[in-house]
């Protein structure tokens, strides 16, 4: 899969593409169904399948412009994880468009003519049933369909996707993660919720407390999930390792506001300094509790010990 930053790439224009557009936060089962349809249609037409997505999320941009961070949605996935899932779905190309003032102010007609036709040479465009585009979200499906007829590309719309009567959406995944309902999140995603990244060095406080951890950065200030979780860790050994992890801002030991996923493996297969720099994937399987502010480091140590014991008990209770 090729990833393009922005639209101005001659290779994108030359052959044309089958295109879908969206934020794809989480790449949930509704997204997966749309991507399967896109990939199939692209192959049928002899075109490359292409996803156009945005970074930052448009609602992040408008929240910053309004000076109200609460308007921005909690983020399900990092860009790394979104791209990995898009590749797993068989997409050929991904265009990561910077959502800025220029793009936000582009009229719907200009968006179609400049971006879809001139820059991407879209020959087929697939959108969701709630798709809106252009300045002030004035562009509608009917407008896009009319433009396709006039400019020579096909337009299709996919209706909402349901699982057990639940409409699958990024909002539904965020709600499940916010509630700590990891089983419901996994049903909506079609897989356990996970976060990946390079393991980085921290303050080594966990080691001092007797619980060594590997840290992954979550580069957005508002993750959709948060708290203490039973986890499964991939990337340290040939098999997945059980663990317990904290996702949040570490209120007891830091006041910097940065979000980290700190993972303590219940089994450690490597040397004391091994693991750093590796790309890990951590599946969040079960939430134990929200983050807590402990009155002392000794209280924190006792809290971590209890979390480790609870994680071991959870794994022991799972069917073999």
LINCORVEN-V25134 format. One record per backbone hydrogen bond with DSSP energy under -1.0 kcal/mol. NH is the residue of the N-H (numbers start at 1). CO is the residue of the C=O. E is the energy in kcal/mol with one decimal. If there is no record, write none. Layout:
BEGIN
nh=NH co=CO e=E
nh=NH co=CO e=E
END
This chain:
BEGIN
nh=2 co=92 e=-2.6
nh=4 co=94 e=-3.2
nh=6 co=96 e=-1.9
nh=9 co=7 e=-2.1
nh=12 co=9 e=-1.8
nh=14 co=10 e=-1.7
nh=17 co=121 e=-1.3
nh=18 co=48 e=-2.9
nh=19 co=124 e=-3.3
nh=20 co=50 e=-1.8
nh=22 co=52 e=-2.4
nh=29 co=188 e=-2.6
nh=32 co=28 e=-2.7
nh=33 co=29 e=-2.1
nh=34 co=30 e=-1.9
nh=35 co=31 e=-2.8
nh=36 co=32 e=-2.3
nh=37 co=33 e=-1.8
nh=38 co=34 e=-2.4
nh=39 co=35 e=-2.9
nh=40 co=36 e=-2.2
nh=41 co=37 e=-2.4
nh=42 co=38 e=-2.8
nh=43 co=39 e=-2.2
nh=44 co=40 e=-2.1
nh=45 co=41 e=-1.8
nh=47 co=42 e=-3.0
nh=50 co=18 e=-2.9
nh=51 co=93 e=-2.2
nh=52 co=20 e=-2.7
nh=53 co=95 e=-2.7
nh=55 co=97 e=-2.3
nh=60 co=57 e=-1.2
nh=61 co=57 e=-1.8
nh=62 co=58 e=-2.3
nh=63 co=59 e=-1.9
nh=64 co=60 e=-2.3
nh=65 co=61 e=-2.4
nh=66 co=62 e=-1.9
nh=68 co=63 e=-2.4
nh=71 co=68 e=-1.8
nh=72 co=69 e=-1.5
nh=75 co=222 e=-3.0
nh=82 co=78 e=-2.4
nh=83 co=79 e=-2.7
nh=84 co=80 e=-2.1
nh=85 co=81 e=-2.1
nh=86 co=82 e=-2.4
nh=87 co=83 e=-2.3
nh=88 co=84 e=-2.0
nh=89 co=85 e=-1.4
nh=90 co=87 e=-1.9
nh=91 co=86 e=-1.7
nh=93 co=49 e=-2.3
nh=94 co=2 e=-2.4
nh=95 co=51 e=-3.2
nh=96 co=4 e=-3.2
nh=97 co=53 e=-3.1
nh=104 co=100 e=-2.8
nh=105 co=101 e=-1.7
nh=106 co=103 e=-1.0
nh=111 co=107 e=-2.6
nh=112 co=108 e=-2.2
nh=113 co=109 e=-2.4
nh=114 co=110 e=-3.1
nh=115 co=111 e=-1.4
nh=116 co=111 e=-1.8
nh=117 co=112 e=-2.2
nh=118 co=113 e=-1.9
nh=119 co=114 e=-1.7
nh=120 co=115 e=-2.1
nh=122 co=116 e=-2.9
nh=123 co=17 e=-3.0
nh=124 co=17 e=-1.1
nh=125 co=154 e=-2.6
nh=126 co=19 e=-3.0
nh=127 co=156 e=-2.1
nh=131 co=128 e=-1.4
nh=133 co=139 e=-1.3
nh=135 co=106 e=-2.3
nh=137 co=134 e=-2.2
nh=138 co=135 e=-1.7
nh=139 co=133 e=-3.0
nh=144 co=140 e=-2.3
nh=145 co=141 e=-3.0
nh=146 co=142 e=-2.2
nh=147 co=143 e=-2.2
nh=148 co=144 e=-2.3
nh=149 co=145 e=-1.9
nh=150 co=146 e=-2.0
nh=151 co=147 e=-2.8
nh=152 co=148 e=-2.0
nh=153 co=148 e=-1.8
nh=154 co=123 e=-2.2
nh=156 co=125 e=-2.7
nh=158 co=127 e=-2.6
nh=163 co=166 e=-2.5
nh=166 co=163 e=-2.2
nh=168 co=161 e=-3.4
nh=173 co=169 e=-1.9
nh=174 co=170 e=-2.6
nh=175 co=171 e=-2.4
nh=176 co=172 e=-2.1
nh=177 co=173 e=-2.5
nh=178 co=174 e=-2.8
nh=179 co=175 e=-1.8
nh=180 co=177 e=-1.1
nh=181 co=176 e=-2.5
nh=182 co=180 e=-1.5
nh=185 co=181 e=-2.1
nh=186 co=182 e=-2.1
nh=187 co=183 e=-1.9
nh=188 co=184 e=-2.2
nh=189 co=185 e=-2.4
nh=190 co=186 e=-2.1
nh=195 co=282 e=-2.0
nh=197 co=280 e=-1.9
nh=199 co=278 e=-2.6
nh=200 co=215 e=-2.7
nh=208 co=204 e=-1.6
nh=209 co=205 e=-2.0
nh=211 co=206 e=-3.7
nh=214 co=263 e=-2.2
nh=215 co=200 e=-1.1
nh=216 co=261 e=-2.1
nh=218 co=259 e=-2.1
nh=224 co=75 e=-2.6
nh=227 co=247 e=-2.5
nh=228 co=289 e=-3.2
nh=229 co=245 e=-3.0
nh=230 co=286 e=-3.1
nh=231 co=243 e=-2.7
nh=232 co=283 e=-1.7
nh=233 co=241 e=-3.1
nh=234 co=281 e=-2.8
nh=241 co=233 e=-2.5
nh=243 co=231 e=-2.1
nh=244 co=264 e=-2.4
nh=245 co=229 e=-2.7
nh=246 co=262 e=-2.5
nh=247 co=227 e=-3.0
nh=248 co=260 e=-2.1
nh=254 co=250 e=-1.9
nh=260 co=248 e=-2.6
nh=261 co=216 e=-2.9
nh=262 co=246 e=-2.8
nh=263 co=214 e=-2.6
nh=264 co=244 e=-3.1
nh=266 co=242 e=-2.5
nh=277 co=199 e=-2.9
nh=278 co=275 e=-1.6
nh=280 co=197 e=-2.8
nh=281 co=234 e=-2.1
nh=282 co=195 e=-2.9
nh=283 co=232 e=-2.8
nh=284 co=193 e=-2.9
nh=285 co=230 e=-2.5
nh=286 co=230 e=-1.4
nh=288 co=228 e=-3.1
nh=289 co=228 e=-1.1
nh=300 co=296 e=-2.0
nh=301 co=297 e=-2.6
nh=302 co=298 e=-2.2
nh=303 co=299 e=-2.2
nh=304 co=300 e=-2.6
nh=305 co=301 e=-2.3
nh=306 co=302 e=-2.0
nh=307 co=303 e=-2.3
nh=308 co=304 e=-2.7
nh=309 co=305 e=-2.3
nh=310 co=306 e=-2.6
nh=311 co=307 e=-2.4
nh=312 co=308 e=-2.4
nh=313 co=309 e=-2.1
nh=314 co=310 e=-2.1
nh=315 co=311 e=-2.4
nh=316 co=312 e=-2.3
nh=317 co=313 e=-1.4
nh=318 co=315 e=-1.2
END
